[in-house]
């Protein structure tokens, strides 16, 4: 199995929103194996998978870069501070099957902090669905299907601390976000106990990365 994770550096030394979006769309397309197109509407760049919008970037200006999951609430304030002189963003990713973790981080930022934007993309028989990681809690939010508008979520079955030196894991449970009815499982994302977002961890002789609080994906390479 080839290496399923990596980092792509994206640079655009201007406030041209379309240029930013085109470079980011090209990078994401290479990760998910499907061409995303960009179109502009009132200074906002929209990313499309086929005829459906999947991401949007409003006008890039000053020291902040915003990126939103289409049709999900803006109230979570998804932005990262970037240096005006060195506008470089690193896109880190992990891919397993049709599930992709995308994390956007500034290589240089105005605050010196480690803030980032993170999303999970998944494709099933009906189309792409997307879930952001909420920055304030590190929790994975609802998956929104851009084709059907249905919402699902991964149930956090280990919402507690494990004993010292122990980690409990299982296949992540997919549930309907309206009824909480279980819809199945996914082996590409594991639910686990006591692991914070953006943490590398090793157990069962395998390497994993926390894509949200208490959820991990395996990192593999030959």
C-alpha positions as CSV (number, residue, x, y, z in Angstrom):
1,X,0.0,0.0,0.0
2,X,1.4,3.4,-0.9
3,X,1.7,6.3,1.5
4,X,-1.8,7.6,2.2
5,X,-0.9,10.9,3.8
6,X,1.2,14.0,3.1
7,X,1.5,17.8,3.0
8,X,1.1,20.2,0.1
9,X,2.4,23.8,0.2
10,X,0.2,26.4,-1.4
11,X,1.5,30.0,-1.9
12,X,-0.3,33.0,-3.3
13,X,1.3,36.4,-2.6
14,X,-1.9,38.4,-3.4
15,X,-5.4,38.9,-2.2
16,X,-6.8,37.5,-5.4
17,X,-9.5,35.1,-4.2
18,X,-9.8,33.3,-7.5
19,X,-6.1,32.6,-7.6
20,X,-6.2,31.2,-4.1
21,X,-9.2,29.1,-4.9
22,X,-7.8,27.7,-8.1
23,X,-4.5,26.6,-6.4
24,X,-6.4,25.0,-3.5
25,X,-8.9,23.3,-5.8
26,X,-6.0,21.8,-7.8
27,X,-4.4,20.5,-4.6
28,X,-7.7,19.0,-3.3
29,X,-8.5,17.4,-6.7
30,X,-5.2,15.5,-6.6
31,X,-6.0,14.1,-3.1
32,X,-9.6,13.1,-3.7
33,X,-9.2,11.9,-7.3
34,X,-11.9,14.1,-8.7
35,X,-11.6,17.4,-10.5
36,X,-13.0,20.4,-8.6
37,X,-13.8,23.5,-10.6
38,X,-13.9,27.1,-9.4
39,X,-16.4,29.8,-10.3
40,X,-16.7,33.3,-8.9
41,X,-19.9,35.0,-7.8
42,X,-19.8,38.5,-6.0
43,X,-16.1,38.1,-5.0
44,X,-16.8,34.7,-3.5
45,X,-15.1,31.6,-5.0
46,X,-17.1,28.4,-5.1
47,X,-15.6,24.9,-5.5
48,X,-17.8,22.5,-7.4
49,X,-17.7,18.7,-7.7
50,X,-19.7,18.2,-10.9
51,X,-22.7,20.6,-10.6
52,X,-22.7,20.8,-6.8
53,X,-20.9,23.3,-4.6
54,X,-18.6,21.8,-2.0
55,X,-16.5,24.7,-0.6
56,X,-16.5,28.4,-0.8
57,X,-14.0,31.1,-0.1
58,X,-15.2,34.7,0.4
59,X,-13.0,37.7,-0.6
60,X,-9.5,37.2,0.7
61,X,-8.2,40.4,2.3
62,X,-5.8,41.6,5.0
63,X,-4.4,39.0,7.3
64,X,-7.3,36.5,7.3
65,X,-8.1,33.5,5.1
66,X,-11.7,32.1,5.4
67,X,-12.9,28.8,4.0
68,X,-16.4,27.4,4.5
69,X,-18.1,24.0,3.9
70,X,-20.9,24.8,1.5
71,X,-24.4,24.7,3.1
72,X,-23.0,24.4,6.7
73,X,-23.3,27.2,9.2
74,X,-20.9,30.1,9.1
75,X,-21.2,30.7,12.9
76,X,-18.2,28.4,13.6
77,X,-16.0,31.2,12.2
78,X,-13.6,29.1,10.0
79,X,-10.7,31.4,9.3
80,X,-6.9,31.3,9.8
81,X,-4.6,34.3,10.2
82,X,-1.9,34.4,7.6
83,X,1.1,36.7,7.2
84,X,0.4,39.5,4.7
85,X,3.9,39.3,3.4
86,X,4.2,35.4,3.3
87,X,0.9,34.0,2.2
88,X,1.6,30.3,2.5
89,X,-0.8,27.6,3.5
90,X,0.0,24.0,4.1
91,X,-2.6,21.4,3.2
92,X,-2.2,18.2,5.2
93,X,-4.2,15.2,4.3
94,X,-4.9,11.5,5.0
95,X,-6.9,9.4,2.6
96,X,-8.4,5.9,3.1
97,X,-10.7,4.6,0.4
98,X,-13.3,7.4,-0.3
99,X,-12.7,9.2,3.0
100,X,-10.3,12.2,3.1
101,X,-9.1,14.3,6.0
102,X,-8.0,17.9,4.9
103,X,-6.3,20.3,7.3
104,X,-5.3,23.8,6.2
105,X,-2.6,25.6,8.3
106,X,-0.7,28.8,7.8
107,X,3.1,28.4,7.4
108,X,3.4,31.9,8.7
109,X,0.7,33.6,10.6
110,X,0.2,36.9,12.4
111,X,-0.5,35.5,15.8
112,X,2.2,32.8,16.0
113,X,-0.5,30.3,17.0
114,X,-1.2,26.9,15.6
115,X,-4.7,27.5,14.5
116,X,-6.0,25.5,11.5
117,X,-9.1,24.6,9.5
118,X,-10.0,20.9,9.2
119,X,-12.7,19.0,7.2
120,X,-13.5,15.4,6.4
121,X,-14.7,14.6,2.9
122,X,-16.4,11.3,2.1
123,X,-18.0,10.0,-1.1
124,X,-20.7,7.3,-1.3
125,X,-23.2,6.2,-3.9
126,X,-25.2,9.5,-3.7
127,X,-22.3,11.9,-3.9
128,X,-19.9,13.9,-1.7
129,X,-20.5,14.7,2.0
130,X,-18.5,17.0,4.2
131,X,-18.0,17.5,7.9
132,X,-15.9,20.3,9.5
133,X,-14.0,20.0,12.8
134,X,-15.3,22.6,15.2
135,X,-12.3,24.7,16.2
136,X,-13.4,25.5,19.8
137,X,-14.2,21.9,20.8
138,X,-12.2,19.8,18.3
139,X,-15.4,17.8,17.8
140,X,-16.4,16.5,14.3
141,X,-19.7,18.1,13.2
142,X,-22.4,16.7,11.0
143,X,-21.7,15.3,7.6
144,X,-23.7,17.2,5.0
145,X,-24.4,15.4,1.7
146,X,-24.1,18.0,-1.1
147,X,-26.3,16.0,-3.4
148,X,-29.2,14.9,-1.2
149,X,-28.9,17.5,1.6
150,X,-29.1,14.7,4.2
151,X,-27.1,14.9,7.4
152,X,-25.3,12.1,9.3
153,X,-22.8,12.0,12.0
154,X,-20.2,9.6,13.6
155,X,-21.3,8.6,17.0
156,X,-18.7,9.2,19.7
157,X,-19.0,5.8,21.5
158,X,-15.9,6.4,23.7
159,X,-16.7,9.8,25.3
160,X,-14.6,9.1,28.4
161,X,-11.0,8.7,29.5
162,X,-9.4,5.3,29.3
163,X,-7.1,4.1,32.1
164,X,-3.5,5.2,31.9
165,X,-1.7,3.6,28.9
166,X,-4.9,2.3,27.4
167,X,-6.9,3.3,24.3
168,X,-10.3,1.8,23.4
169,X,-11.2,1.6,19.8
170,X,-14.0,0.5,17.5
171,X,-15.2,1.1,14.0
172,X,-16.9,4.5,13.8
173,X,-20.8,4.2,13.9
174,X,-22.6,6.3,11.3
175,X,-26.0,7.7,12.6
176,X,-28.8,9.8,11.2
177,X,-28.4,13.3,12.5
178,X,-32.2,13.8,12.9
179,X,-33.2,10.5,14.5
180,X,-29.8,9.3,15.8
181,X,-30.7,5.9,14.2
182,X,-27.6,3.8,13.4
183,X,-27.0,3.5,9.7
184,X,-23.9,1.4,9.7
185,X,-20.2,1.5,10.4
186,X,-17.0,2.7,8.6
187,X,-13.6,1.0,8.9
188,X,-11.9,4.0,7.4
189,X,-12.4,6.0,10.6
190,X,-12.1,4.6,14.1
191,X,-13.8,5.9,17.2
192,X,-11.4,5.9,20.2
193,X,-11.1,7.1,23.8
194,X,-9.1,9.9,25.2
195,X,-7.4,11.3,22.1
196,X,-7.3,15.0,21.2
197,X,-7.5,16.5,17.7
198,X,-4.3,16.6,15.5
199,X,-2.4,14.0,17.6
200,X,-0.2,11.3,16.2
201,X,-0.7,8.0,18.1
202,X,0.5,4.4,17.7
203,X,-1.4,1.3,18.9
204,X,-1.8,-2.2,17.7
205,X,1.5,-1.8,15.9
206,X,0.0,0.8,13.5
207,X,0.2,4.6,13.2
208,X,-2.9,6.8,13.5
209,X,-3.7,10.5,13.4
210,X,-6.6,12.1,15.3
211,X,-8.8,13.8,12.7
212,X,-11.1,15.1,15.4
213,X,-11.6,14.6,19.2
214,X,-11.8,10.8,19.7
215,X,-11.7,9.9,16.0
216,X,-8.6,8.6,14.2
217,X,-7.5,7.5,10.7
218,X,-4.6,5.1,10.0
219,X,-1.5,6.5,8.3
220,X,0.2,3.9,6.1
221,X,3.3,3.8,3.9
222,X,5.6,1.2,2.2
